Amino acid sequence: MTKVFSTPLHKYLIKLPEAILDYPFGPEAAVYKIEGKVFAIAVESRINLKCDPVHAQELRAVFSEVTPGYHMNKKHWNTLDLTGDLPKSEIHRQIDHSYDLIVKKLPKATKQRLRILYERLAWLK
């Protein structure tokens, strides 16, 4: 299995409320989910993140490390090259954006439970 457990990226991803780590595509692809829905896939020095389509285009225009999602829907996913100069704060912001997009689409009862349990998700309706 890939040794992702001690990386700062893993620690950031797994601390998100109810996030779990899975390996449905094999040991080389660390897949992060909430309620069974994927919000991040980390492979080697890249991470795939869900993104609003308009914002995805903006990010690709601004950051050379951000490209259309590798092996993903190019409209809704971006791949971040983690070997470049992309600031850690920007990586975290994009992870949060991906996570929030997935959480926003969860069933109402699930969102209500998450909102009650986690201050970070107080914005959920």
DSSP file (Angstrom, degrees, kcal/mol; ACC not computed):
  #  RESIDUE AA STRUCTURE BP1 BP2  ACC     N-H-->O    O-->H-N    N-H-->O    O-->H-N    TCO  KAPPA ALPHA  PHI   PSI    X-CA   Y-CA   Z-CA
    1    1 A M              0   0    0      0, 0.0    27,-0.1     0, 0.0     2,-0.0   0.000 360.0 360.0 360.0 145.4    0.0    0.0    0.0
    2    2 A T        -     0   0    0     25,-1.6     2,-1.6     1,-0.1     3,-0.3  -0.343 360.0-124.0 -61.7 140.4    1.2    3.5   -0.7
    3    3 A K        +     0   0    0      1,-0.2     3,-0.1     2,-0.1    -1,-0.1  -0.571  66.2 129.2 -88.6  75.1    2.7    5.3    2.3
    4    4 A V    >   +     0   0    0     -2,-1.6     3,-1.5     1,-0.1     6,-0.4   0.573  43.4  90.7-100.0 -13.8    0.4    8.3    2.3
    5    5 A F  T 3  S+     0   0    0     -3,-0.3    -1,-0.1     1,-0.3    -2,-0.1   0.752  90.3  41.4 -61.2 -27.8   -0.6    8.1    6.0
    6    6 A S  T 3  S+     0   0    0     -3,-0.1    -1,-0.3     4,-0.1    -2,-0.1   0.440  88.8 109.6-101.8   1.7    2.2   10.3    7.3
    7    7 A T  S <> S-     0   0    0     -3,-1.5     4,-2.3     1,-0.1     5,-0.2  -0.457  74.5-125.4 -77.2 149.7    2.2   13.0    4.6
    8    8 A P  H  > S+     0   0    0      0, 0.0     4,-2.1     0, 0.0     5,-0.2   0.864 112.5  56.7 -58.9 -34.6    0.9   16.5    5.4
    9    9 A L  H  > S+     0   0    0      2,-0.2     4,-2.5     1,-0.2     5,-0.2   0.944 107.6  46.4 -62.3 -47.5   -1.5   16.2    2.5
   10   10 A H  H  > S+     0   0    0     -6,-0.4     4,-3.0     1,-0.2     5,-0.3   0.924 110.8  52.9 -60.0 -44.5   -3.0   13.0    4.0
   11   11 A K  H  X S+     0   0    0     -4,-2.3     4,-0.9     1,-0.2    -1,-0.2   0.879 111.2  46.8 -61.2 -37.3   -3.3   14.6    7.4
   12   12 A Y  H  < S+     0   0    0     -4,-2.1     4,-0.4    -5,-0.2     3,-0.2   0.935 115.5  45.0 -68.6 -46.0   -5.2   17.5    5.9
   13   13 A L  H >< S+     0   0    0     -4,-2.5     3,-1.2     1,-0.2    -2,-0.2   0.919 112.8  48.6 -64.9 -45.8   -7.6   15.4    3.8
   14   14 A I  H 3< S+     0   0    0     -4,-3.0     5,-0.2     1,-0.3    -1,-0.2   0.692 101.7  63.8 -74.8 -17.9   -8.4   12.9    6.6
   15   15 A K  T 3< S+     0   0    0     -4,-0.9    -1,-0.3    -5,-0.3    -2,-0.2   0.602  76.5 108.0 -81.9  -8.9   -9.1   15.5    9.2
   16   16 A L  S X  S-     0   0    0     -3,-1.2     3,-2.4    -4,-0.4    -3,-0.0  -0.446  93.3 -79.4 -64.8 142.0  -12.1   16.8    7.1
   17   17 A P  T 3  S-     0   0    0      0, 0.0    -1,-0.1     0, 0.0    -2,-0.1  -0.154 108.9  -9.7 -51.8 125.3  -15.4   15.8    8.8
   18   18 A E  T 3  S+     0   0    0      1,-0.2    17,-0.5    -3,-0.1     2,-0.1   0.558  92.3 155.7  66.1  11.4  -16.3   12.2    8.2
   19   19 A A    <   -     0   0    0     -3,-2.4     2,-0.3    -5,-0.2    -1,-0.2  -0.452  20.4-170.4 -69.3 139.8  -13.6   11.8    5.5
   20   20 A I  E     -A   33   0A   0     13,-2.3    13,-2.3    -2,-0.1     2,-0.4  -0.929  18.1-130.6-128.1 156.6  -12.4    8.2    4.9
   21   21 A L  E     +A   32   0A   0     -2,-0.3     2,-0.3    11,-0.2    11,-0.2  -0.900  31.1 170.6-107.2 134.7   -9.5    6.8    3.0
   22   22 A D  E     -A   31   0A   0      9,-2.7     9,-2.9    -2,-0.4     3,-0.1  -0.919  30.0-150.9-138.9 162.0  -10.1    4.0    0.5
   23   23 A Y    >   +     0   0    0     -2,-0.3     3,-1.3     7,-0.2     7,-0.1  -0.421  36.7 146.9-130.9  58.1   -8.1    2.1   -2.2
   24   24 A P  T 3  S+     0   0    0      0, 0.0    -1,-0.1     0, 0.0     6,-0.1   0.706  77.5  47.1 -70.0 -17.8  -10.8    0.9   -4.7
   25   25 A F  T 3  S-     0   0    0      1,-0.4     3,-0.2     4,-0.4     5,-0.1   0.269 126.2 -82.0-104.8   9.9   -8.4    1.4   -7.7
   26   26 A G    X   -     0   0    0     -3,-1.3     3,-1.3     3,-0.2    -1,-0.4  -0.439  58.5 -58.8 110.2 172.6   -5.4   -0.4   -6.0
   27   27 A P  T 3  S+     0   0    0      0, 0.0   -25,-1.6     0, 0.0    -1,-0.1   0.631 123.7  63.1 -69.7 -14.2   -2.7    0.6   -3.6
   28   28 A E  T 3  S+     0   0    0     -3,-0.2     2,-0.6     1,-0.2    16,-0.5   0.660  94.4  65.0 -85.8 -14.6   -1.3    3.4   -5.7
   29   29 A A  E <   - B   0  43A   0     -3,-1.3     2,-0.7    14,-0.1    -4,-0.4  -0.902  67.3-159.1-116.2 106.7   -4.4    5.6   -5.7
   30   30 A A  E     - B   0  42A   0     12,-2.6    12,-3.0    -2,-0.6     2,-0.5  -0.746  14.5-162.6 -83.8 117.0   -5.5    7.0   -2.3
   31   31 A V  E     -AB  22  41A   0     -9,-2.9    -9,-2.7    -2,-0.7     2,-0.5  -0.897   4.1-158.0-109.5 124.2   -9.2    7.8   -2.6
   32   32 A Y  E     +AB  21  40A   0      8,-3.2     7,-2.7    -2,-0.5     8,-1.4  -0.871  19.6 174.7-105.1 131.1  -10.8   10.2   -0.1
   33   33 A K  E     -AB  20  38A   0    -13,-2.3   -13,-2.3    -2,-0.5     2,-0.4  -0.892  26.9-156.1-133.0 158.3  -14.6   10.0    0.4
   34   34 A I  E >  S- B   0  37A   0      3,-2.3     3,-2.3    -2,-0.3   -15,-0.1  -0.987  88.9 -11.2-131.5 128.8  -17.4   11.4    2.4
   35   35 A E  T 3  S-     0   0    0    -17,-0.5     3,-0.1    -2,-0.4   -16,-0.1   0.853 131.2 -54.7  51.5  37.9  -20.6    9.3    2.7
   36   36 A G  T 3  S+     0   0    0      1,-0.2     2,-0.5   -16,-0.0    -1,-0.3   0.434 113.2 119.5  80.4  -0.6  -19.3    7.1   -0.2
   37   37 A K  E <   -B   34   0A   0     -3,-2.3    -3,-2.3     2,-0.0     2,-0.3  -0.854  63.7-124.7-103.4 131.3  -18.7   10.1   -2.5
   38   38 A V  E     +B   33   0A   0     -2,-0.5    -5,-0.2    -5,-0.2     3,-0.1  -0.525  36.2 162.2 -75.8 132.4  -15.2   10.8   -3.8
   39   39 A F  E     +     0   0A   0     -7,-2.7    11,-0.8     1,-0.4     2,-0.3   0.487  68.1  19.3-121.9 -12.3  -13.8   14.3   -3.2
   40   40 A A  E     -BC  32  49A   0     -8,-1.4    -8,-3.2     9,-0.2     2,-0.4  -0.971  50.8-167.8-158.2 142.5  -10.1   13.6   -3.8
   41   41 A I  E     -BC  31  48A   0      7,-1.8     7,-3.0    -2,-0.3     2,-0.5  -0.966  13.6-163.9-131.6 116.5   -7.8   11.0   -5.4
   42   42 A A  E     +BC  30  47A   0    -12,-3.0   -12,-2.6    -2,-0.4     2,-0.4  -0.887  12.6 171.4-105.1 124.4   -4.1   11.2   -4.6
   43   43 A V  E >   -BC  29  46A   0      3,-2.1     3,-2.1    -2,-0.5     2,-0.1  -0.975  61.1 -54.7-134.2 118.2   -1.7    9.4   -6.9
   44   44 A E  T 3  S-     0   0    0    -16,-0.5   -15,-0.0    -2,-0.4     0, 0.0  -0.310 123.8 -12.8  51.8-115.9    2.1    9.9   -6.5
   45   45 A S  T 3  S+     0   0    0     -2,-0.1    37,-2.9    -3,-0.1    38,-0.4   0.026 124.3  78.4-106.0  27.2    2.7   13.7   -6.7
   46   46 A R  E <   -CD  43  81A   0     -3,-2.1    -3,-2.1    35,-0.2     2,-0.4  -0.931  55.0-163.3-130.9 155.6   -0.8   14.6   -8.1
   47   47 A I  E     -CD  42  80A   0     33,-1.6    33,-2.8    -2,-0.3     2,-0.5  -0.988  11.6-145.9-139.4 133.0   -4.2   15.0   -6.6
   48   48 A N  E     -CD  41  79A   0     -7,-3.0    -7,-1.8    -2,-0.4     2,-0.4  -0.829  23.6-178.3 -94.5 132.1   -7.5   15.0   -8.5
   49   49 A L  E     -CD  40  78A   0     29,-2.8    29,-2.7    -2,-0.5    -9,-0.2  -0.991  28.6-117.0-134.2 140.0  -10.2   17.4   -7.0
   50   50 A K  E     + D   0  77A   0    -11,-0.8     2,-0.3    -2,-0.4    27,-0.3  -0.432  40.8 179.4 -68.4 148.1  -13.7   18.1   -7.9
   51   51 A C        -     0   0    0     25,-2.9    47,-0.0    -2,-0.1    43,-0.0  -0.996  38.2 -97.2-153.7 145.0  -14.3   21.7   -9.0
   52   52 A D     >  -     0   0    0     -2,-0.3     4,-3.0     1,-0.1     5,-0.2  -0.439  44.0-122.8 -56.6 133.3  -17.0   24.0  -10.2
   53   53 A P  H  > S+     0   0    0      0, 0.0     4,-1.6     0, 0.0    -1,-0.1   0.855 108.7  44.7 -55.0 -41.8  -16.6   24.1  -14.0
   54   54 A V  H  > S+     0   0    0      2,-0.2     4,-1.8     1,-0.2     5,-0.1   0.934 116.2  46.4 -68.5 -45.1  -16.2   27.8  -14.3
   55   55 A H  H  > S+     0   0    0      1,-0.2     4,-2.7     2,-0.2     5,-0.2   0.861 106.9  59.6 -64.8 -35.1  -13.8   28.0  -11.4
   56   56 A A  H  X S+     0   0    0     -4,-3.0     4,-2.0     1,-0.2    -1,-0.2   0.918 106.0  47.5 -58.8 -44.4  -11.9   25.0  -12.8
   57   57 A Q  H  X S+     0   0    0     -4,-1.6     4,-1.7    -5,-0.2    -1,-0.2   0.900 111.2  51.5 -64.0 -41.1  -11.2   27.0  -16.0
   58   58 A E  H  X S+     0   0    0     -4,-1.8     4,-1.6     1,-0.2    -2,-0.2   0.926 109.8  49.0 -61.7 -45.2  -10.1   30.0  -14.0
   59   59 A L  H  X S+     0   0    0     -4,-2.7     4,-2.9     1,-0.2     7,-0.3   0.896 109.2  52.3 -63.3 -40.2   -7.7   27.9  -11.9
   60   60 A R  H  < S+     0   0    0     -4,-2.0    -1,-0.2     1,-0.2    -2,-0.2   0.839 109.7  50.1 -64.6 -32.7   -6.2   26.3  -15.0
   61   61 A A  H  < S+     0   0    0     -4,-1.7    -1,-0.2    -5,-0.2    -2,-0.2   0.809 118.1  38.3 -74.6 -29.7   -5.6   29.8  -16.5
   62   62 A V  H  < S+     0   0    0     -4,-1.6     2,-0.5     1,-0.2    -2,-0.2   0.872 116.4  45.8 -89.3 -41.2   -3.9   31.1  -13.4
   63   63 A F    ><  -     0   0    0     -4,-2.9     3,-1.4    -5,-0.2    -1,-0.2  -0.912  57.5-159.1-114.2 122.6   -1.8   28.1  -12.2
   64   64 A S  T 3  S+     0   0    0     -2,-0.5    -1,-0.1     1,-0.3    -4,-0.1   0.740  95.2  63.9 -67.6 -21.0    0.3   26.0  -14.5
   65   65 A E  T 3  S+     0   0    0     15,-0.1    16,-2.4    -3,-0.1     2,-0.6   0.560  89.0  80.4 -78.2  -8.1    0.1   23.2  -11.9
   66   66 A V  E <   +E   80   0A   0     -3,-1.4    14,-0.2    -7,-0.3    -3,-0.1  -0.895  58.6 160.1-106.4 121.0   -3.6   22.9  -12.4
   67   67 A T  E     -E   79   0A   0     12,-2.5    12,-3.0    -2,-0.6     3,-0.2  -0.833  49.4 -68.5-131.3 167.1   -4.8   20.9  -15.4
   68   68 A P  E    S-E   78   0A   0      0, 0.0    10,-0.3     0, 0.0     6,-0.1  -0.271  76.3 -75.7 -56.1 146.3   -8.0   19.1  -16.5
   69   69 A G    >   -     0   0    0      8,-2.6     3,-1.4     4,-0.3     2,-0.5  -0.177  46.0-124.7 -52.9 123.4   -8.7   16.0  -14.3
   70   70 A Y  T 3  S-     0   0    0      1,-0.3    -1,-0.1    -3,-0.2     3,-0.1  -0.589  92.9  -8.8 -72.0 120.4   -6.4   13.1  -15.2
   71   71 A H  T 3  S+     0   0    0     -2,-0.5    -1,-0.3     1,-0.2     2,-0.3   0.754 123.8  97.6  59.9  27.7   -8.7   10.1  -16.0
   72   72 A M  S <  S-     0   0    0     -3,-1.4     2,-0.6     5,-0.1    -1,-0.2  -0.792  94.3 -67.6-132.4 174.4  -11.6   12.1  -14.8
   73   73 A N    >>  -     0   0    0     -2,-0.3     4,-1.5     1,-0.2     3,-0.5  -0.572  45.8-149.1 -64.8 115.0  -14.4   14.3  -16.2
   74   74 A K  T 34 S+     0   0    0     -2,-0.6    -5,-0.3     1,-0.2    -1,-0.2   0.717  91.4  55.1 -66.2 -21.7  -12.4   17.2  -17.5
   75   75 A K  T 34 S+     0   0    0      1,-0.1    -1,-0.2    -7,-0.1   -19,-0.2   0.875 119.5  27.9 -77.1 -37.8  -15.2   19.7  -16.9
   76   76 A H  T <4 S+     0   0    0     -3,-0.5   -25,-2.9   -20,-0.1     2,-0.4   0.442 114.7  60.7-108.0  -2.5  -15.7   18.9  -13.2
   77   77 A W  E  <  -D   50   0A   0     -4,-1.5    -8,-2.6   -27,-0.3     2,-0.3  -0.975  55.0-165.9-132.4 142.9  -12.3   17.7  -12.1
   78   78 A N  E     -DE  49  68A   0    -29,-2.7   -29,-2.8    -2,-0.4     2,-0.5  -0.906  13.9-141.6-118.6 151.7   -8.9   19.3  -11.9
   79   79 A T  E     -DE  48  67A   0    -12,-3.0   -12,-2.5    -2,-0.3     2,-0.5  -0.966  13.9-154.0-111.0 130.3   -5.5   17.6  -11.3
   80   80 A L  E     -DE  47  66A   0    -33,-2.8   -33,-1.6    -2,-0.5     2,-0.8  -0.908   9.4-141.9-105.0 126.7   -3.0   19.5   -9.2
   81   81 A D  E >   -D   46   0A   0    -16,-2.4     3,-1.0    -2,-0.5     5,-0.4  -0.795  12.6-165.6 -85.3 113.3    0.7   18.8   -9.7
   82   82 A L  T 3  S+     0   0    0    -37,-2.9   -36,-0.1    -2,-0.8    -1,-0.1   0.447  78.3  70.0 -84.5   0.4    2.1   18.9   -6.2
   83   83 A T  T 3  S+     0   0    0    -38,-0.4    -1,-0.2   -18,-0.1   -37,-0.1   0.539  90.1  76.0 -91.8  -7.0    5.8   19.1   -7.4
   84   84 A G  S <  S-     0   0    0     -3,-1.0    -4,-0.0   -19,-0.1    -2,-0.0   0.125 102.9 -82.3 -86.6-156.5    5.3   22.7   -8.7
   85   85 A D  S    S+     0   0    0      2,-0.0    -3,-0.1     3,-0.0     3,-0.1   0.145  70.9 141.0 -99.1  17.3    5.1   26.0   -6.9
   86   86 A L        -     0   0    0     -5,-0.4     5,-0.1     1,-0.1   -23,-0.0  -0.464  58.5-114.8 -63.1 121.4    1.4   25.8   -6.0
   87   87 A P    >>  -     0   0    0      0, 0.0     4,-2.1     0, 0.0     3,-0.5  -0.251  13.3-125.2 -61.0 144.3    1.2   27.3   -2.5
   88   88 A K  H 3> S+     0   0    0      1,-0.3     4,-2.6     2,-0.2     5,-0.2   0.873 112.2  56.6 -56.2 -39.0    0.1   25.0    0.2
   89   89 A S  H 3> S+     0   0    0      1,-0.2     4,-2.2     2,-0.2    -1,-0.3   0.864 107.0  49.0 -63.5 -35.0   -2.7   27.4    1.1
   90   90 A E  H <> S+     0   0    0     -3,-0.5     4,-2.3     2,-0.2    -1,-0.2   0.881 109.5  51.5 -71.9 -38.3   -4.0   27.2   -2.4
   91   91 A I  H  X S+     0   0    0     -4,-2.1     4,-2.2     2,-0.2    -2,-0.2   0.938 112.3  46.8 -61.1 -46.1   -3.9   23.4   -2.4
   92   92 A H  H  X S+     0   0    0     -4,-2.6     4,-2.7     1,-0.2    -2,-0.2   0.897 110.2  53.0 -63.2 -40.8   -5.9   23.4    0.9
   93   93 A R  H  X S+     0   0    0     -4,-2.2     4,-2.2     1,-0.2    -1,-0.2   0.916 110.7  46.8 -61.7 -42.5   -8.4   25.9   -0.5
   94   94 A Q  H  X S+     0   0    0     -4,-2.3     4,-2.2     2,-0.2    -1,-0.2   0.858 110.8  52.0 -70.2 -34.6   -9.0   23.7   -3.6
   95   95 A I  H  X S+     0   0    0     -4,-2.2     4,-2.7     2,-0.2    -2,-0.2   0.942 110.7  48.5 -62.0 -47.2   -9.3   20.6   -1.4
   96   96 A D  H  X S+     0   0    0     -4,-2.7     4,-2.9     1,-0.2    -2,-0.2   0.895 110.0  52.1 -60.2 -40.6  -11.9   22.4    0.7
   97   97 A H  H  X S+     0   0    0     -4,-2.2     4,-2.2     2,-0.2    -1,-0.2   0.924 111.3  46.7 -61.5 -45.6  -13.8   23.5   -2.4
   98   98 A S  H  X S+     0   0    0     -4,-2.2     4,-1.8     2,-0.2    -2,-0.2   0.941 113.9  47.6 -61.7 -49.0  -13.9   19.9   -3.6
   99   99 A Y  H  X S+     0   0    0     -4,-2.7     4,-2.7     1,-0.2     5,-0.2   0.927 111.8  50.1 -58.0 -47.8  -15.1   18.6   -0.3
  100  100 A D  H  X S+     0   0    0     -4,-2.9     4,-2.4     1,-0.2    -1,-0.2   0.867 106.6  55.3 -63.4 -37.2  -17.7   21.3    0.0
  101  101 A L  H  X S+     0   0    0     -4,-2.2     4,-0.7     2,-0.2    -1,-0.2   0.908 111.9  43.9 -61.1 -41.2  -19.1   20.6   -3.5
  102  102 A I  H >< S+     0   0    0     -4,-1.8     3,-1.0     1,-0.2     4,-0.3   0.935 113.6  49.3 -69.8 -46.5  -19.6   16.9   -2.5
  103  103 A V  H >< S+     0   0    0     -4,-2.7     3,-1.6     1,-0.3    -2,-0.2   0.880 104.2  60.6 -60.5 -38.8  -21.1   17.7    0.9
  104  104 A K  H 3< S+     0   0    0     -4,-2.4    -1,-0.3     1,-0.3    -2,-0.2   0.763 104.3  50.3 -61.0 -25.8  -23.5   20.2   -0.7
  105  105 A K  T << S+     0   0    0     -3,-1.0    -1,-0.3    -4,-0.7    -2,-0.2   0.424  86.0 111.3 -94.3  -0.3  -25.0   17.4   -2.8
  106  106 A L  S <  S-     0   0    0     -3,-1.6     5,-0.1    -4,-0.3   -71,-0.0  -0.292  83.3 -79.4 -70.7 159.6  -25.6   14.9    0.0
  107  107 A P     >  -     0   0    0      0, 0.0     4,-2.5     0, 0.0     3,-0.3  -0.219  43.0-112.0 -58.0 150.6  -29.2   14.1    1.1
  108  108 A K  H  > S+     0   0    0      1,-0.2     4,-2.6     2,-0.2     5,-0.2   0.877 115.8  51.5 -54.1 -45.7  -30.9   16.7    3.4
  109  109 A A  H  > S+     0   0    0      1,-0.2     4,-2.1     2,-0.2    -1,-0.2   0.891 110.8  48.9 -62.5 -39.3  -30.9   14.5    6.5
  110  110 A T  H  > S+     0   0    0     -3,-0.3     4,-2.5     2,-0.2    -1,-0.2   0.920 111.0  49.9 -65.5 -44.2  -27.2   13.7    6.1
  111  111 A K  H  X S+     0   0    0     -4,-2.5     4,-2.6     1,-0.2    -2,-0.2   0.899 109.7  51.3 -61.5 -40.6  -26.4   17.4    5.7
  112  112 A Q  H  X S+     0   0    0     -4,-2.6     4,-2.0    -5,-0.2    -1,-0.2   0.923 110.7  48.3 -63.0 -43.4  -28.4   18.3    8.8
  113  113 A R  H  X S+     0   0    0     -4,-2.1     4,-2.1     1,-0.2    -2,-0.2   0.926 113.7  46.8 -61.7 -45.8  -26.6   15.6   10.8
  114  114 A L  H  X S+     0   0    0     -4,-2.5     4,-2.4     1,-0.2     7,-0.3   0.887 109.6  53.7 -64.5 -39.8  -23.2   16.9    9.6
  115  115 A R  H  < S+     0   0    0     -4,-2.6    -1,-0.2     1,-0.2    -2,-0.2   0.896 111.4  45.8 -62.8 -40.0  -24.2   20.5   10.3
  116  116 A I  H  < S+     0   0    0     -4,-2.0    -1,-0.2    -5,-0.2    -2,-0.2   0.886 117.6  43.0 -69.1 -39.6  -25.1   19.7   13.9
  117  117 A L  H  < S+     0   0    0     -4,-2.1     2,-0.5     1,-0.2    -2,-0.2   0.791 114.5  46.6 -79.0 -29.3  -21.9   17.6   14.5
  118  118 A Y    ><  -     0   0    0     -4,-2.4     3,-1.4    -5,-0.2    -1,-0.2  -0.951  57.0-157.9-128.9 120.0  -19.3   19.8   12.8
  119  119 A E  G >  S+     0   0    0     -2,-0.5     3,-1.8     1,-0.3     4,-0.2   0.846  95.6  65.1 -58.3 -35.7  -18.8   23.6   13.2
  120  120 A R  G 3  S+     0   0    0      1,-0.3     3,-0.3     2,-0.1    -1,-0.3   0.764 103.2  48.2 -59.8 -24.8  -17.0   23.7    9.9
  121  121 A L  G X  S+     0   0    0     -3,-1.4     3,-1.8    -7,-0.3    -1,-0.3   0.113  71.5 116.2-105.1  21.2  -20.2   22.6    8.2
  122  122 A A  T <   +     0   0    0     -3,-1.8    -1,-0.2     1,-0.3    -2,-0.1   0.731  67.5  68.3 -60.5 -22.5  -22.5   25.1    9.8
  123  123 A W  T 3  S+     0   0    0     -3,-0.3    -1,-0.3    -4,-0.2    -2,-0.1   0.655  76.1 110.1 -71.9 -16.8  -23.1   26.7    6.4
  124  124 A L    <         0   0    0     -3,-1.8   -20,-0.0     1,-0.1    -3,-0.0  -0.288 360.0 360.0 -64.2 143.3  -25.0   23.6    5.2
  125  125 A K              0   0    0    -21,-0.1    -1,-0.1   -10,-0.0   -13,-0.1   0.339 360.0 360.0-121.0 360.0  -28.8   24.0    4.7
